[in-house]
Amino acid sequence: MSAMASLNVYQSTNRVQALTQALYTDPLTGLPNRAAFQEALGQAVGKAKHSGQNGTLALLNINEFVRINDELGHTAGDLALKTLAQRWRAALPPEAHLSRVSGDEFALLLQGSAKDSAEAQIRQLLEVAQQPLELVGVFRTLSVRCGAAYFPENGTDAAAVNIAADLAGVQARRSHRGLVVYSPQLALSSDRRRRVLSALAQAPERGELRLVYQPICSLSTGQVESVEALLRWDSSLNPPTYPEEFIALAEEAALMKPLGDWVLTRALEQMSEWQAQGLNVPRMNVNVSPQEVMRGNYAERTLQKLSEFHLSPSVLELELTERTVLQETALLQLRLLRSAGVYVSIDDFGTGHSSLGRLHSLPITGVKLDRSFIAMLGQDGSADRLSRTVLTLARALNLEVVAEGIETEPQLALLRELACPLGQGYLFTRPLAPADFAAYLRRAASYGLRSIP
């Protein structure tokens, strides 16, 4: 072969190698990409199936990636991904296969490692992710949710192993746990999830949804100060589904926007009906999900609904979690609603992320002390101290405080000693159908709180 021919072969080989590398490499992080991962997973699972050598697949999702992009820009998001990839690669043994498979998801393949060793390596990556990152002059930390599966134990082909790890990842995100390892129960949970969500999407049209109402009362006078609307679903599923399950699933599957619209419309319609009957219901409390309030026109839509039912904004109180209230998009919508006269309170206060020192800067009118603290009153000094602190600060900030989940006379007595102004719970009544609540309200007006049967 001539020198020129040899040069042409050499150049062609280099071009093929360069093209192959480009096809199998993530251009941002330099890690193998999804195509490379799928090929490596297939080879690893096939090898494990025939040799008996175990392997582990871990799918790692970054929680804050979208928020970093939104708040700091895509340059910061890209820097976070590149820095994290470098740190993870340095923390892993050379034989580990780490890929970037989508925007904020990485995949880790470990072959031949014992389960304990594999889990230890995964947890090390979770710890590395929590080390501070400097992004465009701002320091941030990341948290990662990981689903893992073993092969061939959890699957004898690449597709089955990937599905198993993905199901574990869904559970990790749902339960806010760093690492979840696949188990057969997760497959059953996944099937249940699909059935619940399919039925829930059709529930409004089928007339299966309804609201029940629980009073919020003055703990000193017994007067009903407000009423909370609570969603119930009369489904035909077996076993039946309860609010804790179907609302959590609706949040995950982005179904809360249509459900929230239905709840708000029906609650305001009911308030209008009660007013027409001459019943004195000062305020209607409605729970709002992050998906709803993050809409750019949420405030406008809410005020429009109030207008449709000829209701003053002051008859509506929106309840949101601490995490939601702290989001910038939510804050903008809530400030608009507060300026119009709508009440806003933090639900389950004490279980989220806000601090007492931030209450004065939030567009809120009250807080609802979480039922877990009420249950521990008189038994746990920290619960008593927190309740007393919240009440003292709330008085200074002119915020209402509602104690949730009052179930016993001793709890009521302690809350009265603490001068807690408002409360709700089974001690007074369970959530009631509209007609039953109207009857309860009339009895409360006639006899007072402690005399109500």
The 8 nearest C-alpha neighbors of each residue, nearest first, counted from 0:
[[1, 4, 5, 2, 3, 6, 8, 7],
 [0, 2, 4, 3, 5, 6, 7, 8],
 [1, 3, 5, 4, 6, 0, 7, 8],
 [2, 4, 6, 1, 5, 7, 0, 8],
 [3, 5, 7, 1, 6, 2, 0, 8],
 [6, 4, 2, 8, 3, 7, 9, 1],
 [5, 7, 9, 3, 4, 8, 10, 2],
 [6, 8, 4, 10, 9, 5, 11, 3],
 [9, 7, 11, 5, 6, 10, 12, 4],
 [8, 10, 6, 12, 7, 11, 5, 13],
 [11, 9, 13, 7, 12, 8, 6, 14],
 [12, 10, 14, 8, 13, 9, 7, 15],
 [11, 13, 9, 15, 10, 14, 8, 16],
 [12, 14, 16, 10, 11, 15, 17, 9],
 [15, 13, 17, 11, 16, 12, 18, 10],
 [16, 14, 18, 12, 13, 17, 19, 11],
 [15, 17, 13, 19, 14, 18, 20, 12],
 [18, 16, 14, 20, 19, 15, 13, 21],
 [19, 17, 15, 21, 20, 16, 14, 22],
 [18, 20, 16, 22, 21, 17, 15, 23],
 [21, 19, 17, 23, 18, 22, 24, 16],
 [22, 20, 18, 24, 19, 23, 17, 26],
 [21, 23, 19, 20, 24, 18, 34, 32],
 [22, 24, 35, 20, 21, 32, 31, 34],
 [25, 23, 31, 32, 21, 30, 20, 22],
 [24, 26, 32, 29, 30, 27, 31, 28],
 [25, 27, 29, 28, 24, 21, 30, 32],
 [28, 26, 25, 29, 81, 77, 80, 30],
 [27, 29, 81, 30, 25, 26, 84, 80],
 [28, 30, 25, 26, 27, 24, 31, 81],
 [31, 29, 28, 98, 25, 24, 32, 99],
 [30, 32, 24, 98, 35, 25, 23, 99],
 [33, 31, 25, 24, 99, 35, 98, 100],
 [34, 32, 100, 36, 35, 37, 99, 98],
 [33, 35, 37, 36, 32, 23, 38, 22],
 [36, 34, 23, 38, 32, 33, 37, 31],
 [35, 37, 33, 39, 34, 38, 40, 98],
 [38, 36, 40, 34, 39, 35, 33, 41],
 [37, 39, 35, 41, 36, 40, 34, 42],
 [38, 40, 36, 42, 41, 37, 43, 35],
 [41, 39, 43, 37, 42, 38, 36, 157],
 [42, 40, 157, 38, 44, 39, 43, 45],
 [41, 43, 45, 39, 40, 44, 46, 38],
 [44, 42, 40, 46, 45, 41, 39, 47],
 [45, 43, 47, 41, 46, 42, 40, 156],
 [46, 44, 48, 42, 43, 47, 41, 49],
 [45, 47, 43, 44, 49, 48, 50, 42],
 [48, 46, 52, 44, 51, 50, 45, 49],
 [49, 47, 45, 46, 51, 151, 50, 44],
 [48, 50, 46, 47, 51, 45, 52, 44],
 [51, 49, 47, 52, 46, 48, 45, 53],
 [50, 52, 47, 48, 49, 53, 46, 151],
 [51, 53, 47, 50, 111, 54, 46, 48],
 [54, 52, 111, 47, 150, 51, 110, 151],
 [53, 55, 110, 150, 111, 109, 149, 112],
 [56, 54, 149, 109, 148, 108, 150, 110],
 [55, 57, 108, 148, 147, 107, 149, 109],
 [56, 58, 147, 107, 106, 146, 59, 145],
 [57, 59, 106, 146, 145, 105, 147, 164],
 [60, 58, 145, 105, 104, 144, 106, 57],
 [61, 59, 104, 144, 143, 103, 145, 62],
 [62, 60, 143, 103, 63, 64, 142, 104],
 [63, 61, 143, 142, 64, 60, 141, 144],
 [62, 64, 66, 65, 61, 67, 141, 142],
 [63, 65, 67, 66, 62, 61, 68, 103],
 [66, 64, 68, 67, 63, 69, 62, 76],
 [65, 67, 69, 63, 68, 64, 70, 71],
 [66, 68, 64, 70, 71, 65, 69, 76],
 [69, 67, 72, 73, 65, 76, 66, 71],
 [70, 68, 66, 67, 72, 71, 65, 73],
 [69, 71, 67, 68, 66, 72, 65, 73],
 [72, 70, 67, 68, 75, 69, 73, 76],
 [73, 71, 68, 74, 75, 69, 70, 76],
 [72, 74, 76, 68, 75, 77, 71, 69],
 [73, 75, 77, 76, 72, 78, 71, 68],
 [74, 76, 78, 73, 134, 77, 72, 71],
 [77, 75, 73, 79, 68, 74, 78, 67],
 [76, 78, 74, 80, 79, 75, 73, 81],
 [77, 79, 75, 81, 76, 80, 82, 74],
 [80, 78, 76, 82, 77, 81, 83, 75],
 [79, 81, 77, 83, 78, 82, 84, 76],
 [80, 82, 28, 78, 84, 83, 79, 77],
 [83, 81, 85, 79, 84, 80, 78, 86],
 [82, 84, 86, 80, 85, 81, 79, 87],
 [83, 85, 81, 87, 82, 86, 88, 80],
 [86, 84, 82, 88, 83, 87, 89, 81],
 [87, 85, 83, 89, 88, 84, 82, 90],
 [86, 88, 90, 84, 89, 85, 83, 124],
 [87, 89, 85, 91, 90, 86, 84, 97],
 [88, 90, 86, 87, 91, 85, 92, 84],
 [91, 89, 87, 88, 86, 92, 124, 123],
 [92, 90, 88, 89, 87, 95, 93, 120],
 [91, 93, 94, 95, 90, 89, 88, 96],
 [94, 92, 95, 91, 96, 88, 89, 90],
 [93, 95, 92, 96, 109, 91, 110, 108],
 [96, 94, 109, 93, 92, 108, 97, 91],
 [95, 97, 108, 107, 94, 98, 109, 36],
 [98, 96, 107, 106, 95, 108, 30, 31],
 [99, 97, 31, 106, 30, 32, 105, 100],
 [98, 100, 105, 32, 101, 104, 30, 106],
 [99, 101, 33, 105, 32, 104, 98, 106],
 [102, 100, 104, 103, 99, 105, 33, 32],
 [103, 101, 104, 100, 99, 105, 64, 80],
 [102, 104, 61, 101, 60, 64, 105, 80],
 [105, 103, 60, 101, 59, 100, 102, 99],
 [104, 106, 99, 59, 100, 98, 58, 60],
 [107, 105, 58, 98, 57, 97, 59, 99],
 [106, 108, 97, 57, 96, 56, 98, 58],
 [109, 107, 56, 96, 55, 95, 97, 110],
 [108, 110, 55, 95, 54, 112, 107, 56],
 [111, 109, 54, 112, 53, 55, 108, 43],
 [110, 112, 53, 54, 52, 113, 109, 55],
 [113, 111, 110, 117, 116, 114, 109, 54],
 [112, 114, 116, 115, 117, 111, 53, 54],
 [113, 115, 117, 116, 118, 112, 55, 149],
 [116, 114, 118, 117, 113, 119, 112, 120],
 [115, 117, 119, 113, 114, 118, 112, 120],
 [118, 116, 114, 120, 119, 115, 112, 113],
 [117, 119, 121, 115, 120, 116, 114, 122],
 [118, 120, 116, 122, 117, 121, 115, 123],
 [121, 119, 123, 117, 118, 122, 116, 124],
 [122, 120, 118, 124, 123, 119, 117, 125],
 [123, 121, 125, 119, 124, 120, 118, 126],
 [122, 124, 120, 126, 121, 125, 119, 127],
 [125, 123, 127, 121, 122, 126, 87, 128],
 [124, 126, 122, 128, 123, 127, 143, 121],
 [127, 125, 123, 129, 128, 124, 122, 130],
 [126, 128, 124, 129, 125, 130, 123, 86],
 [129, 127, 125, 126, 141, 130, 124, 142],
 [130, 128, 141, 140, 126, 127, 142, 131],
 [129, 131, 127, 128, 140, 132, 126, 141],
 [132, 130, 140, 139, 138, 129, 133, 141],
 [133, 131, 139, 138, 140, 134, 130, 79],
 [132, 134, 138, 137, 136, 139, 135, 131],
 [133, 135, 137, 75, 136, 138, 132, 78],
 [136, 134, 137, 75, 133, 71, 74, 138],
 [135, 137, 134, 133, 138, 75, 132, 71],
 [138, 136, 134, 133, 135, 139, 132, 71],
 [137, 139, 133, 132, 134, 131, 136, 140],
 [140, 138, 132, 131, 137, 133, 141, 134],
 [141, 139, 131, 129, 132, 130, 142, 138],
 [142, 140, 129, 128, 63, 143, 139, 61],
 [141, 143, 62, 129, 61, 128, 140, 144],
 [142, 144, 61, 60, 62, 125, 177, 59],
 [145, 143, 177, 60, 171, 59, 172, 178],
 [146, 144, 59, 178, 168, 58, 177, 60],
 [168, 145, 147, 167, 164, 179, 58, 57],
 [146, 148, 57, 164, 180, 56, 181, 167],
 [149, 147, 164, 181, 56, 55, 180, 163],
 [150, 148, 55, 153, 152, 54, 151, 56],
 [151, 149, 152, 54, 153, 154, 53, 55],
 [150, 152, 155, 154, 153, 48, 47, 149],
 [153, 151, 150, 149, 154, 155, 53, 148],
 [154, 152, 150, 149, 151, 160, 148, 163],
 [155, 153, 160, 159, 151, 150, 156, 152],
 [154, 156, 151, 48, 44, 150, 159, 157],
 [155, 157, 159, 158, 154, 44, 160, 45],
 [156, 158, 41, 160, 159, 40, 161, 44],
 [157, 159, 161, 160, 156, 162, 154, 41],
 [160, 158, 154, 162, 161, 156, 157, 163],
 [161, 159, 154, 163, 157, 162, 158, 153],
 [160, 162, 158, 164, 163, 159, 165, 157],
 [163, 161, 165, 159, 160, 164, 166, 158],
 [162, 164, 160, 166, 165, 161, 148, 181],
 [165, 163, 147, 148, 146, 167, 161, 166],
 [164, 166, 168, 162, 167, 163, 161, 146],
 [167, 165, 169, 163, 168, 164, 162, 170],
 [166, 168, 146, 181, 164, 170, 165, 179],
 [146, 167, 169, 165, 171, 145, 170, 166],
 [170, 168, 166, 172, 167, 171, 173, 165],
 [169, 171, 173, 167, 168, 172, 174, 166],
 [172, 170, 168, 176, 174, 179, 169, 173],
 [173, 171, 175, 169, 170, 174, 144, 168],
 [172, 174, 170, 171, 175, 169, 251, 176],
 [173, 175, 171, 176, 172, 170, 169, 177],
 [176, 174, 172, 173, 171, 177, 144, 170],
 [177, 175, 171, 174, 178, 144, 172, 179],
 [176, 178, 144, 145, 143, 171, 175, 179],
 [179, 177, 145, 176, 146, 171, 144, 180],
 [178, 180, 146, 171, 167, 147, 145, 181],
 [181, 179, 147, 167, 146, 148, 182, 178],
 [182, 180, 167, 148, 163, 147, 164, 179],
 [181, 183, 184, 185, 180, 186, 167, 153],
 [184, 182, 185, 186, 181, 187, 153, 163],
 [185, 183, 187, 182, 186, 188, 181, 189],
 [184, 186, 188, 183, 187, 182, 189, 166],
 [187, 185, 189, 188, 184, 183, 190, 166],
 [186, 188, 184, 190, 185, 189, 191, 183],
 [189, 187, 185, 191, 186, 190, 192, 184],
 [188, 190, 192, 186, 191, 187, 185, 193],
 [189, 191, 193, 187, 192, 188, 186, 194],
 [190, 192, 188, 194, 189, 193, 195, 187],
 [193, 191, 189, 195, 190, 194, 188, 196],
 [194, 192, 190, 196, 191, 195, 197, 189],
 [193, 195, 191, 197, 192, 196, 198, 190],
 [196, 194, 192, 198, 197, 193, 199, 191],
 [195, 197, 199, 193, 198, 194, 200, 192],
 [198, 196, 194, 200, 195, 199, 193, 201],
 [197, 199, 195, 201, 196, 200, 202, 194],
 [200, 198, 202, 196, 201, 197, 195, 245],
 [199, 201, 197, 198, 202, 196, 254, 203],
 [202, 200, 199, 198, 204, 203, 205, 197],
 [201, 203, 199, 205, 207, 204, 200, 206],
 [204, 202, 206, 205, 201, 208, 207, 200],
 [205, 203, 206, 202, 201, 207, 200, 208],
 [204, 206, 202, 203, 207, 201, 208, 198],
 [207, 205, 203, 204, 208, 202, 209, 233],
 [206, 208, 233, 202, 205, 232, 203, 234],
 [209, 207, 232, 206, 231, 203, 202, 233],
 [210, 208, 231, 230, 232, 207, 211, 233],
 [211, 209, 230, 229, 231, 228, 212, 208],
 [210, 212, 432, 431, 229, 430, 228, 230],
 [211, 213, 228, 430, 431, 227, 229, 226],
 [212, 214, 430, 227, 226, 431, 429, 215],
 [215, 213, 226, 225, 216, 223, 227, 423],
 [216, 214, 423, 225, 226, 422, 224, 223],
 [217, 215, 223, 224, 421, 422, 222, 221],
 [216, 218, 421, 221, 222, 219, 220, 420],
 [217, 219, 421, 420, 221, 220, 216, 422],
 [218, 220, 217, 221, 420, 415, 421, 222],
 [221, 219, 222, 217, 218, 447, 448, 216],
 [222, 220, 448, 217, 447, 216, 218, 219],
 [221, 223, 217, 220, 216, 224, 447, 448],
 [224, 222, 216, 225, 215, 214, 221, 217],
 [225, 223, 216, 215, 281, 222, 217, 282],
 [224, 226, 282, 215, 281, 223, 283, 214],
 [227, 225, 214, 283, 213, 215, 284, 212],
 [226, 228, 284, 213, 212, 283, 285, 229],
 [227, 229, 212, 285, 211, 284, 210, 266],
 [230, 228, 211, 210, 212, 227, 231, 285],
 [231, 229, 210, 209, 211, 228, 232, 262],
 [230, 232, 209, 210, 208, 242, 229, 233],
 [233, 231, 208, 234, 207, 209, 230, 241],
 [234, 232, 207, 208, 231, 235, 209, 239],
 [235, 233, 236, 232, 207, 239, 240, 202],
 [234, 236, 237, 233, 239, 238, 198, 240],
 [237, 235, 239, 234, 238, 240, 195, 198],
 [238, 236, 239, 235, 240, 234, 191, 195],
 [237, 239, 236, 240, 235, 191, 241, 234],
 [240, 238, 237, 236, 241, 234, 235, 233],
 [241, 239, 244, 245, 238, 236, 242, 234],
 [240, 242, 244, 243, 245, 239, 232, 231],
 [243, 241, 245, 244, 246, 231, 240, 230],
 [242, 244, 241, 246, 245, 247, 240, 248],
 [245, 243, 242, 247, 241, 246, 248, 240],
 [244, 246, 248, 242, 247, 249, 243, 241],
 [247, 245, 249, 248, 242, 244, 243, 250],
 [248, 246, 250, 244, 245, 249, 243, 251],
 [249, 247, 245, 251, 250, 246, 252, 244],
 [248, 250, 254, 246, 252, 251, 247, 255],
 [251, 249, 247, 248, 253, 252, 255, 246],
 [250, 252, 248, 249, 253, 247, 254, 173],
 [251, 253, 249, 254, 250, 248, 196, 255],
 [254, 252, 250, 255, 251, 249, 256, 290],
 [255, 253, 249, 252, 256, 257, 250, 258],
 [254, 256, 258, 259, 249, 253, 257, 250],
 [255, 257, 259, 291, 258, 254, 260, 290],
 [258, 256, 260, 259, 255, 254, 261, 262],
 [259, 257, 255, 261, 260, 256, 262, 254],
 [260, 258, 262, 256, 261, 257, 255, 263],
 [261, 259, 257, 263, 258, 262, 264, 256],
 [260, 262, 258, 264, 259, 263, 265, 257],
 [263, 261, 259, 265, 264, 260, 266, 258],
 [264, 262, 266, 260, 265, 261, 259, 267],
 [265, 263, 261, 267, 262, 266, 268, 260],
 [264, 266, 268, 262, 267, 263, 261, 269],
 [267, 265, 269, 263, 268, 264, 262, 270],
 [268, 266, 270, 269, 264, 265, 263, 271],
 [267, 269, 265, 271, 266, 270, 264, 272],
 [268, 270, 272, 266, 267, 271, 265, 273],
 [271, 269, 267, 273, 272, 268, 274, 266],
 [270, 272, 268, 274, 269, 273, 267, 275],
 [271, 273, 269, 275, 270, 274, 268, 276],
 [274, 272, 276, 270, 275, 278, 271, 269],
 [273, 275, 277, 271, 276, 272, 278, 270],
 [274, 276, 272, 273, 277, 271, 278, 270],
 [277, 275, 273, 274, 278, 272, 271, 279],
 [276, 278, 274, 275, 273, 279, 272, 280],
 [279, 277, 273, 274, 276, 280, 437, 275],
 [278, 280, 281, 277, 274, 273, 440, 223],
 [281, 279, 282, 278, 225, 224, 226, 273],
 [282, 280, 225, 224, 279, 314, 283, 223],
 [281, 283, 314, 225, 315, 280, 226, 284],
 [282, 284, 315, 226, 225, 227, 316, 314],
 [285, 283, 227, 316, 317, 226, 228, 315],
 [284, 286, 317, 228, 318, 227, 316, 287],
 [287, 285, 318, 317, 319, 288, 284, 228],
 [286, 288, 319, 318, 317, 285, 291, 289],
 [287, 289, 290, 291, 292, 255, 319, 286],
 [288, 290, 291, 292, 323, 293, 287, 329],
 [291, 289, 288, 293, 292, 256, 255, 294],
 [292, 290, 256, 289, 288, 293, 294, 287],
 [291, 293, 294, 289, 297, 329, 290, 288],
 [294, 292, 329, 290, 291, 328, 289, 295],
 [295, 293, 297, 292, 296, 291, 290, 328],
 [294, 296, 297, 293, 332, 328, 292, 298],
 [295, 297, 299, 294, 298, 300, 332, 292],
 [298, 296, 300, 294, 299, 292, 295, 301],
 [299, 297, 301, 332, 300, 296, 336, 302],
 [298, 300, 296, 302, 297, 301, 303, 336],
 [301, 299, 303, 297, 298, 302, 296, 304],
 [302, 300, 298, 304, 303, 299, 297, 305],
 [303, 301, 305, 299, 304, 300, 298, 306],
 [302, 304, 306, 300, 301, 305, 299, 307],
 [305, 303, 307, 301, 306, 302, 300, 308],
 [306, 304, 302, 310, 303, 308, 307, 309],
 [305, 307, 309, 303, 304, 308, 310, 302],
 [308, 306, 304, 305, 309, 303, 310, 302],
 [307, 309, 306, 305, 310, 271, 304, 268],
 [310, 308, 306, 307, 305, 311, 271, 304],
 [311, 309, 305, 308, 306, 312, 314, 271],
 [310, 312, 313, 314, 305, 309, 306, 315],
 [313, 311, 341, 340, 314, 315, 310, 305],
 [312, 314, 341, 340, 311, 315, 342, 282],
 [315, 313, 282, 312, 311, 283, 281, 316],
 [316, 314, 283, 313, 282, 341, 312, 284],
 [317, 315, 342, 284, 343, 283, 341, 285],
 [316, 318, 343, 285, 284, 286, 344, 342],
 [319, 317, 286, 344, 346, 345, 287, 285],
 [320, 318, 345, 346, 287, 286, 323, 344],
 [319, 321, 346, 323, 322, 345, 324, 347],
 [320, 322, 324, 351, 323, 345, 353, 352],
 [323, 321, 320, 325, 324, 352, 351, 326],
 [324, 322, 320, 325, 321, 326, 289, 319],
 [325, 323, 321, 326, 322, 329, 330, 320],
 [324, 326, 323, 322, 327, 321, 330, 329],
 [327, 325, 329, 323, 328, 324, 330, 322],
 [326, 328, 330, 329, 325, 331, 324, 323],
 [329, 327, 331, 330, 326, 293, 332, 295],
 [328, 330, 326, 332, 293, 327, 331, 292],
 [331, 329, 327, 333, 328, 332, 334, 326],
 [330, 332, 334, 329, 328, 333, 327, 335],
 [333, 331, 335, 329, 298, 330, 334, 336],
 [334, 332, 336, 330, 335, 331, 337, 329],
 [333, 335, 337, 331, 336, 332, 362, 330],
 [336, 334, 332, 338, 333, 337, 298, 331],
 [335, 337, 333, 339, 341, 334, 338, 298],
 [338, 336, 341, 340, 334, 339, 335, 333],
 [337, 339, 335, 336, 340, 334, 341, 333],
 [340, 338, 336, 337, 341, 335, 312, 302],
 [339, 341, 337, 313, 312, 338, 342, 336],
 [342, 340, 312, 337, 313, 336, 315, 339],
 [341, 343, 316, 364, 315, 317, 337, 340],
 [344, 342, 363, 317, 316, 364, 318, 341],
 [345, 343, 365, 318, 366, 363, 364, 317],
 [344, 346, 366, 319, 320, 318, 321, 348],
 [345, 347, 367, 320, 348, 319, 318, 344],
 [348, 346, 369, 367, 368, 350, 349, 320],
 [349, 347, 368, 369, 346, 367, 350, 345],
 [350, 348, 351, 347, 369, 368, 352, 353],
 [349, 351, 348, 347, 352, 369, 321, 371],
 [352, 350, 321, 349, 353, 322, 348, 320],
 [351, 353, 322, 321, 354, 350, 349, 325],
 [354, 352, 321, 351, 357, 355, 322, 325],
 [353, 355, 356, 357, 352, 358, 349, 351],
 [356, 354, 357, 358, 353, 389, 392, 359],
 [355, 357, 354, 358, 359, 353, 360, 392],
 [358, 356, 355, 354, 359, 360, 353, 361],
 [359, 357, 361, 360, 355, 356, 354, 353],
 [358, 360, 357, 361, 396, 356, 362, 355],
 [361, 359, 358, 357, 362, 356, 363, 396],
 [360, 362, 358, 363, 359, 357, 324, 330],
 [363, 361, 334, 333, 337, 360, 364, 343],
 [364, 362, 343, 344, 361, 365, 342, 345],
 [363, 365, 398, 343, 344, 342, 399, 362],
 [364, 366, 399, 344, 398, 400, 363, 345],
 [365, 367, 345, 344, 400, 348, 346, 368],
 [368, 366, 401, 346, 348, 400, 347, 402],
 [367, 369, 348, 402, 347, 403, 401, 366],
 [370, 368, 347, 348, 371, 372, 403, 367],
 [369, 371, 404, 373, 403, 372, 374, 368],
 [370, 372, 374, 369, 373, 375, 404, 368],
 [373, 371, 375, 382, 370, 374, 369, 376],
 [372, 374, 370, 376, 375, 371, 405, 404],
 [373, 375, 371, 372, 376, 370, 404, 410],
 [376, 374, 372, 378, 373, 379, 382, 377],
 [377, 375, 373, 378, 383, 374, 382, 379],
 [376, 378, 379, 375, 383, 380, 413, 410],
 [379, 377, 375, 376, 380, 382, 383, 374],
 [380, 378, 382, 381, 375, 377, 376, 383],
 [379, 381, 383, 382, 384, 378, 377, 376],
 [380, 382, 384, 383, 379, 385, 386, 372],
 [383, 381, 385, 372, 380, 379, 384, 376],
 [384, 382, 380, 386, 381, 385, 376, 387],
 [385, 383, 381, 387, 386, 382, 388, 380],
 [384, 386, 388, 382, 387, 383, 381, 389],
 [385, 387, 383, 389, 384, 388, 382, 390],
 [386, 388, 384, 390, 385, 389, 391, 383],
 [389, 387, 385, 391, 390, 386, 384, 392],
 [388, 390, 392, 386, 391, 387, 393, 385],
 [389, 391, 393, 387, 388, 392, 386, 394],
 [392, 390, 388, 394, 393, 389, 387, 395],
 [391, 393, 395, 389, 394, 390, 388, 396],
 [394, 392, 398, 390, 396, 395, 391, 397],
 [393, 395, 397, 391, 396, 392, 398, 390],
 [394, 396, 392, 393, 397, 391, 398, 390],
 [397, 395, 393, 394, 398, 392, 359, 358],
 [396, 398, 394, 395, 393, 399, 364, 365],
 [399, 397, 365, 393, 364, 396, 394, 400],
 [398, 400, 365, 366, 364, 393, 401, 397],
 [401, 399, 366, 365, 367, 421, 420, 398],
 [400, 402, 367, 421, 422, 368, 403, 366],
 [401, 403, 422, 368, 367, 421, 423, 400],
 [404, 402, 370, 423, 369, 405, 422, 368],
 [403, 405, 424, 370, 406, 423, 373, 402],
 [406, 404, 424, 403, 426, 423, 407, 425],
 [405, 407, 426, 425, 424, 404, 408, 410],
 [408, 406, 410, 409, 426, 405, 411, 425],
 [407, 409, 411, 410, 412, 406, 426, 405],
 [410, 408, 412, 411, 407, 413, 377, 414],
 [411, 409, 413, 407, 408, 412, 414, 405],
 [412, 410, 408, 414, 409, 413, 415, 407],
 [411, 413, 409, 415, 410, 414, 408, 416],
 [414, 412, 416, 410, 415, 411, 409, 417],
 [415, 413, 417, 411, 416, 419, 412, 410],
 [414, 416, 418, 412, 417, 413, 419, 411],
 [415, 417, 413, 418, 414, 412, 419, 411],
 [416, 418, 414, 415, 419, 413, 387, 390],
 [419, 417, 415, 416, 420, 414, 390, 218],
 [418, 420, 414, 417, 415, 421, 390, 400],
 [419, 421, 218, 217, 418, 400, 401, 219],
 [422, 420, 217, 401, 218, 216, 419, 400],
 [423, 421, 402, 401, 216, 215, 403, 218],
 [424, 422, 215, 403, 405, 404, 216, 214],
 [423, 425, 404, 405, 426, 406, 427, 403],
 [424, 426, 428, 429, 427, 406, 405, 404],
 [427, 425, 406, 424, 428, 405, 407, 408],
 [428, 426, 425, 424, 423, 429, 448, 406],
 [429, 427, 425, 426, 430, 424, 213, 214],
 [428, 430, 425, 431, 213, 424, 427, 426],
 [431, 429, 213, 212, 211, 428, 432, 229],
 [432, 430, 212, 211, 436, 435, 429, 213],
 [431, 433, 211, 435, 434, 436, 212, 430],
 [434, 432, 436, 435, 437, 431, 211, 212],
 [435, 433, 437, 436, 432, 438, 431, 439],
 [436, 434, 438, 432, 437, 433, 431, 439],
 [435, 437, 439, 433, 438, 431, 434, 432],
 [436, 438, 440, 434, 435, 439, 433, 441],
 [437, 439, 435, 441, 436, 440, 442, 434],
 [440, 438, 436, 442, 437, 441, 443, 435],
 [441, 439, 443, 437, 438, 442, 436, 444],
 [440, 442, 444, 438, 443, 439, 445, 437],
 [443, 441, 445, 439, 444, 440, 446, 438],
 [444, 442, 447, 440, 446, 445, 441, 448],
 [443, 445, 441, 442, 446, 447, 440, 222],
 [444, 446, 442, 443, 447, 441, 440, 451],
 [447, 445, 443, 450, 442, 444, 451, 448],
 [448, 446, 443, 221, 450, 449, 444, 445],
 [447, 449, 221, 450, 451, 443, 222, 446],
 [450, 448, 451, 447, 221, 427, 446, 452],
 [449, 451, 448, 447, 446, 452, 443, 442],
 [450, 452, 448, 449, 443, 442, 446, 447],
 [451, 450, 449, 442, 439, 427, 428, 448]]
